[in-house]
Amino acid sequence: MIKQSHIYELLNLPRNLNFPLSLDQVGWMVCHRNPGQTVNKTFVCISFNRRQYSQDAPAVAIMSVFYPGNITTTQDFIHDEIFLSYRKEQAQLLYDLIKGVPYFRQPFIFSPDISALCASMHERLDHLHEPGVVDNLDMLALQLISSCIQAINEYSKPTPNEDMRIYEIAAKLKRGERLDALIRKFNFGRRSFYYAWNRIFKTPPGQYRQDEMLKQAALLLLQTTMPVSEIADSCGFANETCLYRLFKKKHHKTPTQYRNEQNKLL
């Protein structure tokens, strides 16, 4: 859909209607990474196609709204982006229109309907000086924002499939797999992952992983004669020293002391 980057200036183009939210600019950015900077007007930024530039990137699209005085943040992955900008004095109107929700890096599925809206806007941008086109773009922009918000709300709803993915991640964390790799593997954005995880578990994933690894280590200390170094490797610890440190912090004794004391009780 986006072939090359271009920023369209709409502010001073003639309009037939006194539409309450009139676009200042529309930007179509290819292979883009947002610079961290303070903005002096209102921006609605919709980024997508991150997976096109990096296989490690989440597949979801992202929408953020920035108001005058906000600082934009640099995204982790290169992406394509559509941005809509509005004059500084229209910030409150947009804020009220979206009910004051702080949409910041909110994930959603870039559906065919949203893609069709973007294509419709792009077609009209090639005919800016035709009567009524800029008015139509003002209305399409709000329709696009509304569709993205609806998609964000849909994406944030818990689903059985989402819960299943969280339980699968939890099972793999028990075996010592790395969280960042699992988030990407199961197609979560970081925000949506933590939202889903916190619905199911009360312990943060890092602490959950560590607790489960220590449980498994304690079990192996009691049920096997494996050396502590092998247990550390089997449970996913970086090394034997790491197991000793974390085990002693939790149980107030070393793995060897724990094994010897428990064996005496049997």
VOPAGU-2260 file (C-alpha; in pm, 1 decimal, decimal comma):
REM VOPAGU-2260
SITE   aa  ch    i         X         Y         Z
SITE  MET   A    0       0,0       0,0       0,0
SITE  ILE   A    1     276,1     249,7      90,9
SITE  LYS   A    2     538,6     270,7    -183,0
SITE  GLN   A    3     737,1     577,1     -77,8
SITE  SER   A    4     737,5     823,9     209,8
SITE  HIS   A    5     547,0    1147,7     163,7
SITE  ILE   A    6     389,3    1411,0     389,3
SITE  TYR   A    7      79,8    1582,8     252,9
SITE  GLU   A    8       2,2    1937,3     370,2
SITE  LEU   A    9    -374,8    1990,1     403,7
SITE  LEU   A   10    -412,0    2282,3     642,1
SITE  ASN   A   11    -444,8    2561,1     386,4
SITE  LEU   A   12    -630,2    2368,2     118,4
SITE  PRO   A   13    -987,7    2484,0      43,2
SITE  ARG   A   14   -1272,9    2300,9     216,9
SITE  ASN   A   15   -1648,2    2313,6     157,6
SITE  LEU   A   16   -1741,4    2209,1     511,3
SITE  ASN   A   17   -1656,5    2347,6     852,0
SITE  PHE   A   18   -1567,0    2002,0     984,7
SITE  PRO   A   19   -1476,9    2018,9    1357,4
SITE  LEU   A   20   -1156,5    1814,1    1321,1
SITE  SER   A   21    -973,0    1921,6    1008,2
SITE  LEU   A   22    -646,1    1754,3     915,3
SITE  ASP   A   23    -324,2    1949,3     920,4
SITE  GLN   A   24    -107,5    1678,8     762,2
SITE  VAL   A   25    -123,1    1317,2     652,5
SITE  GLY   A   26     204,2    1127,9     646,6
SITE  TRP   A   27     279,3     802,5     466,4
SITE  MET   A   28     613,1     674,7     592,0
SITE  VAL   A   29     803,7     374,7     454,3
SITE  CYS   A   30    1072,0     180,8     643,9
SITE  HIS   A   31    1031,1     423,7     933,4
SITE  ARG   A   32    1153,4     451,3    1291,5
SITE  ASN   A   33    1002,8     723,5    1507,9
SITE  PRO   A   34    1255,9     970,6    1647,8
SITE  GLY   A   35    1215,2    1069,3    2011,3
SITE  GLN   A   36    1104,0    1432,2    2002,6
SITE  THR   A   37     860,2    1672,9    2164,7
SITE  VAL   A   38     560,1    1746,1    1943,8
SITE  ASN   A   39     381,5    2081,1    1916,0
SITE  LYS   A   40      54,4    1949,5    1773,5
SITE  THR   A   41    -160,9    1637,1    1792,5
SITE  PHE   A   42     -56,3    1319,2    1613,8
SITE  VAL   A   43    -235,4     989,6    1561,9
SITE  CYS   A   44      30,1     738,7    1451,0
SITE  ILE   A   45     -58,0     397,3    1308,0
SITE  SER   A   46     240,0     168,1    1252,4
SITE  PHE   A   47     227,9    -169,6    1079,9
SITE  ASN   A   48     429,1    -408,3     859,6
SITE  ARG   A   49     694,5    -453,1    1130,6
SITE  ARG   A   50     722,3    -823,1    1049,3
SITE  GLN   A   51     807,3    -724,5     690,2
SITE  TYR   A   52    1135,8    -572,7     810,4
SITE  SER   A   53    1220,9    -813,1    1092,8
SITE  GLN   A   54    1106,8   -1170,0    1156,1
SITE  ASP   A   55    1151,8   -1104,4    1530,0
SITE  ALA   A   56     896,5    -821,7    1529,1
SITE  PRO   A   57     538,8    -876,7    1649,9
SITE  ALA   A   58     285,2    -907,6    1368,4
SITE  VAL   A   59      34,0    -668,1    1525,4
SITE  ALA   A   60     -13,9    -304,1    1428,9
SITE  ILE   A   61      26,3     -24,5    1686,0
SITE  MET   A   62    -166,5     300,4    1738,6
SITE  SER   A   63     -48,9     590,3    1953,3
SITE  VAL   A   64    -192,4     937,0    2011,7
SITE  PHE   A   65      46,3    1219,9    2100,8
SITE  TYR   A   66     -71,1    1560,1    2224,7
SITE  PRO   A   67     120,7    1890,4    2222,4
SITE  GLY   A   68     407,6    1866,4    2469,2
SITE  ASN   A   69     424,7    1484,8    2456,1
SITE  ILE   A   70     752,1    1317,3    2365,2
SITE  THR   A   71     736,2    1051,7    2096,4
SITE  THR   A   72     928,5     734,4    2166,0
SITE  THR   A   73    1155,2     539,6    1935,4
SITE  GLN   A   74     999,7     204,7    1845,2
SITE  ASP   A   75    1202,4    -113,9    1869,1
SITE  PHE   A   76    1137,7    -219,5    1511,1
SITE  ILE   A   77    1136,9     -51,1    1172,2
SITE  HIS   A   78     783,4     -25,7    1033,0
SITE  ASP   A   79     557,3     146,8     785,2
SITE  GLU   A   80     343,5     424,5     931,4
SITE  ILE   A   81      46,1     645,0     856,8
SITE  PHE   A   82      17,7     954,3    1073,2
SITE  LEU   A   83    -260,1    1209,0    1099,7
SITE  SER   A   84    -179,5    1547,1    1251,4
SITE  TYR   A   85    -414,7    1813,6    1384,3
SITE  ARG   A   86    -357,0    2171,2    1494,2
SITE  LYS   A   87    -259,3    2236,3    1854,4
SITE  GLU   A   88    -592,3    2403,3    1933,4
SITE  GLN   A   89    -781,0    2087,6    1827,6
SITE  ALA   A   90    -609,1    1867,5    2085,9
SITE  GLN   A   91    -889,0    1892,4    2342,7
SITE  LEU   A   92   -1152,0    1812,8    2081,5
SITE  LEU   A   93    -974,7    1492,3    1979,4
SITE  TYR   A   94    -911,2    1404,7    2344,7
SITE  ASP   A   95   -1283,3    1437,1    2420,1
SITE  LEU   A   96   -1376,8    1249,3    2104,6
SITE  ILE   A   97   -1178,0     940,2    2204,5
SITE  LYS   A   98   -1311,0     971,1    2562,1
SITE  GLY   A   99    -977,3    1064,9    2714,7
SITE  VAL   A  100    -834,7     715,7    2669,6
SITE  PRO   A  101    -451,9     737,7    2661,3
SITE  TYR   A  102    -392,2     537,3    2347,0
SITE  PHE   A  103     -19,5     478,1    2359,5
SITE  ARG   A  104     140,8     189,8    2167,7
SITE  GLN   A  105    -188,1      -0,2    2168,4
SITE  PRO   A  106    -175,5    -323,4    1962,2
SITE  PHE   A  107    -443,4    -432,4    1717,8
SITE  ILE   A  108    -494,0    -645,9    1408,9
SITE  PHE   A  109    -454,3    -451,5    1085,9
SITE  SER   A  110    -769,1    -594,9     927,8
SITE  PRO   A  111    -872,4    -585,8     559,9
SITE  ASP   A  112   -1134,6    -320,6     648,9
SITE  ILE   A  113    -868,8     -94,0     799,6
SITE  SER   A  114    -641,5    -158,4     504,7
SITE  ALA   A  115    -926,2     -63,4     268,2
SITE  LEU   A  116    -982,2     263,8     457,9
SITE  CYS   A  117    -613,6     348,2     426,9
SITE  ALA   A  118    -619,3     268,7      55,3
SITE  SER   A  119    -923,4     493,0      10,6
SITE  MET   A  120    -741,5     779,6     185,2
SITE  HIS   A  121    -431,0     724,2     -25,3
SITE  GLU   A  122    -633,4     739,1    -346,2
SITE  ARG   A  123    -784,4    1073,9    -246,8
SITE  LEU   A  124    -446,5    1217,2    -151,1
SITE  ASP   A  125    -353,5    1198,5    -518,4
SITE  HIS   A  126    -643,8    1434,9    -599,8
SITE  LEU   A  127    -619,1    1695,6    -325,2
SITE  HIS   A  128    -717,6    1989,5    -542,6
SITE  GLU   A  129   -1045,0    1838,8    -659,4
SITE  PRO   A  130   -1359,7    1982,8    -491,6
SITE  GLY   A  131   -1470,6    1803,2    -178,1
SITE  VAL   A  132   -1167,6    1573,3    -153,7
SITE  VAL   A  133   -1013,4    1737,5     155,5
SITE  ASP   A  134   -1350,9    1734,2     334,0
SITE  ASN   A  135   -1379,0    1366,0     253,8
SITE  LEU   A  136   -1029,7    1304,6     393,4
SITE  ASP   A  137   -1122,8    1476,9     720,1
SITE  MET   A  138   -1412,7    1233,8     760,2
SITE  LEU   A  139   -1216,0     927,6     649,2
SITE  ALA   A  140    -945,3    1009,5     904,9
SITE  LEU   A  141   -1198,1     994,8    1189,0
SITE  GLN   A  142   -1340,8     675,2    1046,8
SITE  LEU   A  143    -990,1     527,9    1044,1
SITE  ILE   A  144    -927,9     633,5    1406,0
SITE  SER   A  145   -1263,0     485,7    1510,1
SITE  SER   A  146   -1189,8     156,7    1329,7
SITE  CYS   A  147    -846,9     129,8    1493,8
SITE  ILE   A  148    -997,6     193,1    1839,1
SITE  GLN   A  149   -1256,7     -76,9    1777,2
SITE  ALA   A  150    -978,4    -315,6    1669,1
SITE  ILE   A  151    -778,0    -228,0    1983,2
SITE  ASN   A  152   -1079,1    -308,8    2201,9
SITE  GLU   A  153   -1131,1    -637,7    2020,0
SITE  TYR   A  154    -764,3    -729,2    2049,8
SITE  SER   A  155    -760,9    -667,2    2426,5
SITE  LYS   A  156   -1053,1    -903,9    2491,5
SITE  PRO   A  157    -943,5   -1233,5    2645,0
SITE  THR   A  158    -998,3   -1537,5    2424,9
SITE  PRO   A  159    -957,6   -1911,7    2490,6
SITE  ASN   A  160    -676,9   -1914,4    2234,0
SITE  GLU   A  161    -499,7   -1632,1    2417,5
SITE  ASP   A  162    -526,6   -1812,7    2750,8
SITE  MET   A  163    -390,6   -2130,3    2591,2
SITE  ARG   A  164     -90,2   -1938,5    2455,3
SITE  ILE   A  165     -20,9   -1794,0    2801,9
SITE  TYR   A  166     -28,8   -2141,2    2959,8
SITE  GLU   A  167     205,5   -2269,6    2688,7
SITE  ILE   A  168     446,3   -1983,5    2759,5
SITE  ALA   A  169     426,9   -2062,0    3132,0
SITE  ALA   A  170     511,3   -2428,2    3064,2
SITE  LYS   A  171     812,8   -2329,8    2856,0
SITE  LEU   A  172     927,0   -2078,6    3118,6
SITE  LYS   A  173     935,7   -2368,7    3366,5
SITE  ARG   A  174    1190,1   -2535,0    3140,5
SITE  GLY   A  175    1408,7   -2225,7    3144,0
SITE  GLU   A  176    1323,0   -2077,6    2801,3
SITE  ARG   A  177    1371,5   -1703,5    2757,5
SITE  LEU   A  178    1068,7   -1478,5    2791,2
SITE  ASP   A  179    1145,5   -1234,5    2507,2
SITE  ALA   A  180    1180,1   -1518,4    2256,9
SITE  LEU   A  181     853,5   -1675,9    2377,3
SITE  ILE   A  182     661,5   -1347,7    2346,1
SITE  ARG   A  183     768,3   -1323,7    1982,4
SITE  LYS   A  184     713,6   -1693,8    1913,8
SITE  PHE   A  185     353,2   -1682,1    2037,5
SITE  ASN   A  186     280,9   -1359,8    1848,0
SITE  PHE   A  187     222,9   -1126,1    2142,2
SITE  GLY   A  188     318,4    -762,0    2173,5
SITE  ARG   A  189     481,4    -688,1    2510,6
SITE  ARG   A  190     185,2    -484,9    2636,2
SITE  SER   A  191     -76,3    -742,8    2528,2
SITE  PHE   A  192     134,4   -1026,1    2672,5
SITE  TYR   A  193     163,6    -868,1    3018,8
SITE  TYR   A  194    -206,8    -778,1    3014,0
SITE  ALA   A  195    -299,3   -1142,3    2938,4
SITE  TRP   A  196     -39,5   -1285,8    3181,0
SITE  ASN   A  197    -159,6   -1070,2    3472,1
SITE  ARG   A  198    -516,8   -1189,6    3420,8
SITE  ILE   A  199    -407,5   -1548,1    3489,8
SITE  PHE   A  200    -102,8   -1531,0    3718,0
SITE  LYS   A  201     -35,5   -1313,3    4020,6
SITE  THR   A  202     343,1   -1355,5    3992,1
SITE  PRO   A  203     538,0   -1162,6    3724,3
SITE  PRO   A  204     670,7   -1396,8    3452,6
SITE  GLY   A  205    1035,5   -1351,3    3548,9
SITE  GLN   A  206     965,2   -1442,9    3911,8
SITE  TYR   A  207     736,7   -1727,6    3799,4
SITE  ARG   A  208    1015,5   -1869,9    3583,6
SITE  GLN   A  209    1267,4   -1847,8    3864,6
SITE  ASP   A  210    1031,8   -2003,2    4123,0
SITE  GLU   A  211     947,4   -2295,2    3894,9
SITE  MET   A  212    1314,8   -2358,0    3814,2
SITE  LEU   A  213    1395,9   -2361,5    4186,3
SITE  LYS   A  214    1108,6   -2604,4    4254,2
SITE  GLN   A  215    1240,0   -2838,0    3986,6
SITE  ALA   A  216    1593,7   -2809,1    4124,8
SITE  ALA   A  217    1474,4   -2893,2    4477,3
SITE  LEU   A  218    1286,8   -3196,1    4342,6
SITE  LEU   A  219    1594,3   -3323,8    4157,7
SITE  LEU   A  220    1810,3   -3273,5    4467,9
SITE  LEU   A  221    1576,9   -3502,3    4664,2
SITE  GLN   A  222    1492,2   -3763,3    4402,7
SITE  THR   A  223    1824,1   -3806,1    4220,1
SITE  THR   A  224    2196,2   -3820,1    4284,7
SITE  MET   A  225    2269,4   -3580,0    3996,3
SITE  PRO   A  226    2557,2   -3337,9    4064,5
SITE  VAL   A  227    2446,3   -2983,2    4137,0
SITE  SER   A  228    2612,5   -2863,2    3817,0
SITE  GLU   A  229    2395,8   -3100,2    3608,1
SITE  ILE   A  230    2083,2   -2996,5    3795,8
SITE  ALA   A  231    2163,9   -2631,3    3724,5
SITE  ASP   A  232    2197,0   -2707,1    3354,2
SITE  SER   A  233    1887,2   -2928,8    3345,9
SITE  CYS   A  234    1668,5   -2663,1    3509,2
SITE  GLY   A  235    1781,7   -2378,2    3286,4
SITE  PHE   A  236    2011,0   -2186,3    3522,0
SITE  ALA   A  237    2296,0   -1994,9    3361,6
SITE  ASN   A  238    2548,0   -2189,6    3569,4
SITE  GLU   A  239    2597,8   -2367,8    3901,8
SITE  THR   A  240    2686,6   -2043,3    4079,4
SITE  CYS   A  241    2355,2   -1889,0    3974,8
SITE  LEU   A  242    2164,6   -2188,0    4116,8
SITE  TYR   A  243    2359,8   -2171,1    4444,6
SITE  ARG   A  244    2290,3   -1799,7    4482,9
SITE  LEU   A  245    1916,0   -1813,9    4411,0
SITE  PHE   A  246    1862,6   -2138,7    4600,9
SITE  LYS   A  247    2029,8   -2003,5    4914,0
SITE  LYS   A  248    1829,8   -1682,0    4891,8
SITE  LYS   A  249    1504,6   -1879,5    4884,8
SITE  HIS   A  250    1583,4   -2168,3    5122,0
SITE  HIS   A  251    1855,7   -2006,6    5338,5
SITE  LYS   A  252    2087,0   -2297,8    5264,4
SITE  THR   A  253    2291,6   -2421,5    4971,7
SITE  PRO   A  254    2164,5   -2697,9    4742,0
SITE  THR   A  255    2412,8   -2941,8    4894,6
SITE  GLN   A  256    2305,8   -2853,9    5250,4
SITE  TYR   A  257    1939,5   -2886,8    5146,6
SITE  ARG   A  258    2001,1   -3232,8    4994,6
SITE  ASN   A  259    2197,1   -3357,6    5297,2
SITE  GLU   A  260    1943,6   -3230,5    5550,5
SITE  GLN   A  261    1645,5   -3374,9    5364,1
SITE  ASN   A  262    1819,7   -3712,8    5322,0
SITE  LYS   A  263    1876,2   -3730,8    5698,3
SITE  LEU   A  264    1502,8   -3690,6    5753,9
SITE  LEU   A  265    1416,1   -3984,3    5526,7
